[in-house]
Amino acid sequence: MQKNTADWHRADIVAALKKQGWSIAALSREAGLSSNTLKTALAAPYLKGERIIAAAIGVAAEEIWPTRYARRNFHPVLPKTVINN
């Protein structure tokens, strides 16, 4: 089985939140944030916001934004030839 490597579309995230009874503004306020704060996570990496949104939807943030998490978890390794010289 191949994993989906595309981030969810913004409209899909908003729709999933609405299915759970949330709007972005209401979820932001419930989390103790300004009404517009979680909109940031829809457009740009924002770890705290991503986790709040994912929890409200009921999936892992890595499933919603796989490319963001792939970049965060990337650790470059130097080739052994560079290290030994």
DRENLUMZA-127974 format. One line per field, with one value per residue (C-alpha): residue number from 1; residue in one letter; chain; x, y, z. Coordinates in Angstrom, 3 decimals. Layout:
<nodes>
vogu = NUM,...
bafi = A,...
kolmar = A,...
xx = X,...
yy = Y,...
zz = Z,...
</nodes>
This chain:
<nodes>
vogu = 1,2,3,4,5,6,7,8,9,10,11,12,13,14,15,16,17,18,19,20,21,22,23,24,25,26,27,28,29,30,31,32,33,34,35,36,37,38,39,40,41,42,43,44,45,46,47,48,49,50,51,52,53,54,55,56,57,58,59,60,61,62,63,64,65,66,67,68,69,70,71,72,73,74,75,76,77,78,79,80,81,82,83,84,85
bafi = M,Q,K,N,T,A,D,W,H,R,A,D,I,V,A,A,L,K,K,Q,G,W,S,I,A,A,L,S,R,E,A,G,L,S,S,N,T,L,K,T,A,L,A,A,P,Y,L,K,G,E,R,I,I,A,A,A,I,G,V,A,A,E,E,I,W,P,T,R,Y,A,R,R,N,F,H,P,V,L,P,K,T,V,I,N,N
kolmar = A,A,A,A,A,A,A,A,A,A,A,A,A,A,A,A,A,A,A,A,A,A,A,A,A,A,A,A,A,A,A,A,A,A,A,A,A,A,A,A,A,A,A,A,A,A,A,A,A,A,A,A,A,A,A,A,A,A,A,A,A,A,A,A,A,A,A,A,A,A,A,A,A,A,A,A,A,A,A,A,A,A,A,A,A
xx = 0.000,1.369,1.066,-0.501,2.261,0.064,-1.109,-4.844,-6.424,-7.409,-11.096,-10.879,-9.455,-12.191,-14.845,-13.463,-13.591,-17.179,-18.141,-16.875,-18.882,-15.995,-15.154,-11.566,-12.516,-14.431,-11.634,-9.089,-11.108,-11.643,-7.869,-7.422,-6.125,-7.265,-10.069,-7.797,-4.733,-5.430,-5.851,-2.060,-1.739,-3.823,-1.359,2.031,3.755,2.598,3.186,0.864,-1.967,-1.516,-1.812,-4.955,-6.629,-5.622,-6.938,-10.281,-10.546,-9.380,-6.352,-2.609,-1.201,1.286,-1.651,-3.017,0.352,2.745,5.097,5.540,6.411,8.729,10.710,10.718,11.905,14.613,18.098,20.867,23.726,27.212,28.666,31.380,33.961,33.535,33.784,36.916,38.957
yy = 0.000,3.423,6.284,9.512,12.127,15.106,17.524,17.813,20.735,23.641,23.132,19.463,20.421,23.017,20.491,17.835,20.353,21.293,17.592,17.516,20.648,23.136,26.272,27.513,30.548,28.532,25.979,28.785,30.357,26.982,26.470,29.862,31.556,34.524,33.697,33.881,32.114,28.625,29.998,30.257,26.469,26.165,28.271,27.759,25.400,26.037,22.987,23.890,24.830,21.693,19.528,21.328,20.963,17.310,16.482,18.120,16.115,12.910,12.098,12.565,15.892,13.896,12.515,15.982,17.588,14.766,17.067,19.369,16.467,14.912,18.174,18.410,14.835,14.992,14.549,14.749,12.295,12.980,10.294,8.231,9.436,13.010,11.991,9.818,12.348
zz = 0.000,-0.957,1.499,0.323,0.227,-0.635,2.019,2.469,0.646,2.874,1.972,2.987,6.389,6.943,5.845,8.211,11.066,10.181,10.226,13.811,14.653,14.561,12.653,12.561,14.655,17.275,17.593,17.974,20.779,22.477,22.453,24.135,21.005,18.966,16.533,13.490,14.902,13.553,10.041,10.087,10.193,7.035,5.053,6.695,9.120,12.691,14.884,17.764,15.406,13.322,16.421,17.614,14.224,13.887,17.352,16.543,13.317,14.988,12.828,13.196,12.026,9.929,7.935,7.156,6.347,5.335,3.412,6.405,8.654,6.092,6.044,9.850,10.273,7.600,9.017,6.422,6.743,5.500,3.254,4.948,2.409,3.674,7.318,6.900,4.915
</nodes>
